[in-house]
């Protein structure tokens, strides 16, 4: 009889503890800082996954947009936030590009604890439908035959797209001219007007023009083909097996955030990314769930950091 009373008491205690933990989670507020304006890809990604985690875990999420200084302002502020798991930062390629171009008060590899690689966004090499180049090989052949004549539009200097161009120049050993534009839309517009020979742009920015037949895709910069456009070969398949780049978005926390907290957050967000509804919402924007968390995301950031540093150094890329 005494044993029964002891077991019953233990059960009540465990139930109370579980209830306290659930209550603490339901009352918890996690702030996700987005270093870009509202309405962009990073902002949309944060809101979609945070909404799913909030509904399934009972945690309140606040999305805070803090654009400025090419993402540096928000990144530095989060690096100094309390390492309690209640302040997270959305990061993209600029997170590992900026250190090679600017003097910073933080280190992307040591000032933060990686949580999850959320999504990737493929880049496309495209030409105008009236262009004589039917393949990436044809574009390269023309560039070799006419060095310094063919032009490629991308977003402004020292961006993911510009560096993707420099990487390709080196992989293909061609002399092509970079033409920077203030955004992806103006770069695509330049190609539509046949003011440049080709463009490197987000797939989402050229998808409608590819479907209408105004533009022709030559290659996908990602390692694998795009599920929504499986007929477009990758650059790697087109003769450059080591070529791979894409836009990515992930979450990090301040360094020294407890390992169990990072593990909990990683579990929450990886589960959200596996949800069918979340996948559908992301893929409507041509964003593809990655779900590599913790150490895997840390390794991804290290590779990206090293690759970008090498290309920026070799291409002598500088910003004003």
C-alpha positions in Angstrom: 0.0 0.0 0.0 2.8 2.3 0.9 4.5 1.5 -2.5 1.3 2.5 -4.3 1.2 5.8 -2.4 4.9 6.5 -3.3 4.3 5.7 -7.0 1.2 7.9 -7.0 3.1 10.8 -5.4 5.9 10.4 -7.9 3.3 10.4 -10.7 1.8 13.6 -9.4 5.2 15.2 -9.2 6.1 14.2 -12.7 2.8 15.5 -14.0 3.4 18.8 -12.2 6.9 19.1 -13.6 5.6 18.5 -17.1 2.8 21.0 -16.6 5.3 23.6 -15.4 7.6 23.0 -18.4 4.6 23.3 -20.8 3.5 26.5 -19.1 7.0 27.9 -19.3 7.2 27.1 -23.0 3.7 28.5 -23.8 4.7 31.8 -22.0 8.1 32.0 -23.7 8.7 34.6 -26.3 11.5 34.1 -28.9 12.6 37.0 -31.0 13.8 36.4 -34.6 15.8 39.3 -35.9 15.7 39.7 -39.7 18.4 42.0 -41.0 16.4 42.8 -44.1 13.2 44.8 -44.8 9.8 43.2 -44.3 8.3 41.4 -47.3 11.6 39.9 -48.6 12.6 36.2 -48.8 14.3 36.2 -45.4 11.3 37.8 -43.8 8.8 35.4 -45.4 10.9 32.4 -44.4 11.1 33.5 -40.8 7.4 34.1 -40.6 6.4 30.8 -42.2 8.6 28.6 -40.0 8.0 30.6 -36.8 4.2 30.4 -37.3 4.5 26.6 -37.5 6.8 26.2 -34.5 4.6 28.6 -32.5 1.5 26.6 -33.2 3.0 23.2 -32.5 5.2 24.2 -29.5 3.1 26.8 -27.8 5.9 29.4 -28.0 5.4 33.0 -28.9 7.5 34.3 -31.8 8.2 37.9 -32.6 9.7 38.8 -36.0 11.8 42.0 -35.8 13.0 43.5 -39.1 16.3 45.5 -38.6 17.8 46.3 -42.0 20.9 48.4 -42.2 24.6 48.4 -43.2 24.3 45.4 -45.4 22.9 43.2 -42.5 25.8 44.1 -40.2 23.8 46.3 -37.8 21.4 43.6 -36.8 24.1 40.9 -36.8 26.3 42.8 -34.4 23.3 43.5 -32.1 22.3 39.8 -32.0 26.0 38.8 -31.3 25.7 40.8 -28.1 22.3 39.5 -27.0 21.8 37.2 -24.0 22.7 33.6 -24.9 19.4 32.2 -23.6 17.8 31.0 -26.8 15.3 33.8 -26.9 17.0 35.9 -29.6 17.8 34.4 -33.0 19.0 35.8 -36.2 18.1 35.0 -39.8 21.4 34.7 -41.8 22.1 34.5 -45.5 25.1 34.5 -47.8 26.0 38.0 -46.7 26.7 36.6 -43.2 29.8 34.8 -44.5 30.7 37.3 -47.3 30.9 40.5 -45.2 33.9 39.4 -43.2 36.1 39.2 -46.3 35.1 42.8 -47.3 34.6 44.8 -44.1 36.1 45.1 -40.6 33.5 43.7 -38.2 33.0 43.6 -34.5 31.9 40.0 -34.6 33.1 36.7 -36.2 30.4 34.7 -38.0 32.0 31.4 -37.0 32.7 32.1 -33.3 30.3 34.8 -32.2 27.2 32.6 -33.0 25.8 29.1 -32.4 24.3 27.6 -35.6 20.7 26.4 -35.2 19.4 25.4 -38.6 19.9 25.8 -42.3 16.3 26.5 -43.2 16.0 26.9 -47.0 18.0 27.3 -50.2 17.0 29.4 -53.2 18.5 28.3 -56.5 20.3 30.7 -58.9 19.8 30.4 -62.7 22.0 31.3 -65.7 19.7 32.6 -68.4 19.8 34.3 -71.8 17.2 36.0 -73.9 15.1 33.7 -76.1 16.5 35.4 -79.2 20.1 34.6 -78.1 22.0 32.2 -80.3 23.3 30.4 -77.1 21.2 27.2 -76.6 23.4 25.8 -73.8 26.0 26.8 -71.2 28.7 25.2 -73.5 27.7 27.5 -76.4 27.9 30.6 -74.1 31.3 29.6 -73.0 32.5 28.9 -76.5 31.3 32.4 -77.6 33.1 34.0 -74.6 36.3 32.2 -75.5 35.9 33.3 -79.2 35.1 36.9 -78.2 37.0 37.6 -74.9 35.8 40.7 -73.1 32.7 41.1 -75.3 29.9 39.1 -73.6 28.2 40.7 -70.6 26.5 39.1 -67.6 24.1 41.0 -65.4 23.8 40.3 -61.6 22.9 42.1 -58.4 25.3 44.8 -57.2 29.0 44.0 -56.5 30.1 41.6 -53.7 26.7 39.9 -53.6 25.9 36.2 -53.8 25.2 36.6 -57.5 28.3 38.6 -58.3 30.5 36.0 -56.6 28.6 33.3 -58.4 29.7 35.0 -61.7 33.3 35.3 -60.6 33.3 31.6 -59.6 32.0 30.7 -63.0 34.6 32.9 -64.8 37.3 30.9 -63.1 35.8 27.5 -63.5 35.2 28.1 -67.3 38.4 30.2 -67.8 36.6 32.9 -69.7 36.8 36.7 -69.9 33.2 38.0 -69.5 32.2 41.4 -68.3 30.2 41.8 -65.1 27.4 44.4 -65.3 26.0 45.1 -61.8 22.4 46.3 -61.1 20.8 47.5 -57.9 18.5 44.4 -57.6 17.5 41.2 -59.3 14.5 42.7 -61.1 16.6 45.4 -62.8 19.1 42.8 -63.9 16.4 40.6 -65.4 14.9 43.6 -67.1 18.2 44.4 -68.7 18.3 40.9 -70.2 14.7 41.2 -71.4 15.7 44.4 -73.2 18.7 42.5 -74.6 21.2 45.0 -73.1 23.3 42.2 -71.7 24.3 38.7 -72.9 23.1 36.8 -69.9 22.0 37.1 -66.3 22.5 35.2 -63.1 19.4 35.6 -61.0 17.2 33.8 -58.5 15.0 31.2 -60.1 11.9 33.0 -58.7 12.9 36.2 -60.6 13.1 34.5 -64.0 10.5 31.7 -63.6 7.6 33.5 -65.3 9.8 34.7 -68.1 11.1 31.2 -68.7 7.5 29.9 -68.8 6.4 32.6 -71.3 9.4 31.9 -73.5 10.9 35.3 -73.2 14.1 33.9 -71.6 16.0 30.6 -71.9 17.6 28.9 -68.9 21.1 27.5 -69.5 22.0 26.1 -66.1 21.2 25.8 -62.4 24.0 26.9 -60.0 22.9 24.4 -57.3 24.4 21.0 -56.9 21.1 19.3 -57.9 18.4 20.2 -60.4 15.3 22.2 -59.4 12.2 20.0 -58.7 10.0 22.6 -60.3 12.2 22.7 -63.5 13.9 19.3 -63.8 14.8 19.8 -67.5 17.3 22.6 -66.6 20.8 21.0 -66.2 23.1 22.0 -63.4 26.3 23.9 -64.1 28.1 20.9 -62.6 26.5 18.6 -65.2 27.5 21.0 -67.9 31.2 20.4 -67.5 32.1 22.1 -64.3 31.8 19.4 -61.6 33.1 21.5 -58.8 30.8 24.4 -59.4 28.1 24.9 -56.8 26.4 27.9 -55.2 23.0 29.1 -54.1 21.3 31.6 -51.9 20.7 30.2 -48.4 18.8 31.3 -45.3 19.3 29.9 -41.8 19.1 30.6 -38.1 21.8 31.3 -35.5 21.8 32.2 -31.9 24.4 34.1 -29.9 27.5 32.2 -28.9 27.5 30.4 -25.5 23.8 29.6 -25.9 23.5 26.2 -23.9 23.8 23.1 -26.1 20.5 21.7 -24.9 18.8 24.9 -25.9 20.3 24.8 -29.4 19.3 21.1 -29.6 15.7 22.0 -28.7 15.5 24.8 -31.2 17.1 22.7 -33.9 14.5 20.0 -33.3 11.6 22.5 -33.4 12.7 24.1 -36.7 13.7 20.8 -38.4 10.3 19.4 -37.6 8.6 22.6 -39.0 10.5 22.2 -42.2 9.3 18.6 -42.6 5.7 19.7 -42.4 3.9 19.3 -45.7 2.0 22.6 -45.4 5.2 24.5 -44.6 7.0 22.9 -47.6 4.1 23.9 -49.9 4.2 27.5 -48.7 8.0 27.7 -49.1 8.0 26.0 -52.5 5.4 28.5 -53.8 8.2 31.0 -53.5 10.9 28.7 -54.9 12.4 28.1 -51.5 13.5 24.6 -50.8 13.8 23.2 -47.2 17.3 22.2 -46.2 16.8 21.2 -42.5 20.6 20.7 -41.8 20.9 21.7 -38.2 23.5 22.1 -35.5 26.9 20.8 -36.5 25.8 20.2 -40.1 24.8 23.8 -40.5 28.1 24.9 -38.8 30.0 22.9 -41.4 28.0 24.5 -44.2 28.8 28.0 -42.9 32.5 27.1 -42.6 32.6 25.9 -46.2 30.8 28.9 -47.5 33.0 31.2 -45.5 36.2 29.6 -47.0 34.9 29.5 -50.5 33.8 33.1 -50.6 37.0 34.3 -49.0 39.0 32.5 -51.7 37.0 33.9 -54.6 36.9 37.4 -53.2 40.7 37.3 -52.7 41.4 35.9 -56.1 39.0 38.2 -58.0 40.2 41.2 -55.9 36.6 42.1 -55.2 36.3 45.3 -53.1 33.4 47.5 -52.1 33.4 51.3 -51.5 
